[in-house]
Amino acid sequence: MTTGIAFVVPADIDDPAVPSGGNVYDRKLCRALAAAGRPVLEIAAPGAWPRPGADARAGLARSLAALPDGTAVLMDGLVACGVPDVVVPHASRLRLAVLVHMPLVDEGDQHLDALERETLQAAAAVVATSPWAMKRLIRQHDLDPARVHAVQPGVDPAPLAAGTDGASRLLCVASVTPRKGHDVLAEALARVADLPWTCVCAGPLDRDPAHAERVRGLLARHGLADRVDLAGPLTGRALDAAYHAADLAVLPTRSETYGMVVTEALARGTPVLTSDVDGLPGTLGHAPGGTAPGMLVPPDDPAALAAALRRWLRDPALRDRLRAAARRRRGALPGWDGTSRRMAAVLDGLAEETP
């Protein structure tokens, strides 16, 4: 079956003020499906997902009701999972797949977790962004493994990063929220303040303003405010320039289903220092020959992160080894064409009968 696909995405998918891995995945997938000759009807859903107001809920209900019976529908989980009362009534007539970028329980709300379970159990297919996340969703929501699939993000080819001096420019690309661990990074950087380095943190500062202020406070307390640039969201050429100047990418996250910024750095031959948690070890992977193209440290552990940074900054042989591995890993990264083929296969395989 090679019919068209309706794809329900957050309305802010292209808003440069709120970049996210989920939005990038959705946009790249739309383009890759279209390039492969798969018609995509993009349905933008305005609202404060996953906790929308009445108008957003009503708008989503109208959009779903307007789709003909039997339509293959892919819904971003941020939109779908918090509103089973809107989505589930259409599951019996649409061929519904839900794409889960991040389980809603990671929002810290058990009620959202229960709503997500109801939505996912009604869907004909559930798509996770990594094998680790796929297994987690199966366990967490008691899903039929045959209906759950892993469709990993691709990555665009990019030129090799020039770096700065080969060691001292650090780059962290992530929203400044508790989950992403900027507070851990601040504490770790304080422990290596005797060494030369600068750090650019590229990501929205308004997702959790109180946490962003806490991070600013930590940087000020440790005398690091002039060495760490909380640059806010960077996209397009500005983000490309930040990657191009980076010597090491750092992602000190406490949890992560996949970690697209890891492969974005590796696509430029830049090593990555990140947390040994969730899907990240699989995303970092190994270069041909078995060498890791970066370092993994325990999550939420400033001392371990600082120790790894000190090794990086003081050991030229380590830097050369990791950089060589990152460049070899670069050639093995998947592209978005493969992502679109795997997603199309999931949608084409949906049974006419929903669960």
Buried (B, 14 or more C-beta within 10 A) or exposed (E): EEEEBBBBBBBBBBEEEBBBBBBBBBBBBBEBBBEEEBEBEBBBBBBEBBBBEEEBBEBBBEBBEEBEEEBBBBBBBBBBBBBBEBBBEBBEBBBBBBBBBBBBBBBEBEEBBEBBBBBBBBBBBBBBBBBBBBBBBBEBBEBEEEBBBBBBBBBEEBEBBEBBEEBBBBBBBBBBBBBBBBBBBBBBBBBBEEBEBBBBBBBBBEBBEEBBEBBBEBBEEBEBBEBBBBBBBBBEEEBBEBBBBBBBBBBBBBBBBBBBBBBBBBBBBBBBBBBBBBBBBBBBBBBEEEBBBBBBBEBBBBEBBBBBBBBBBEEEEBBEBBBBBBBBBBEEBEBBEBBBBBBBEBBBEBEEEBB
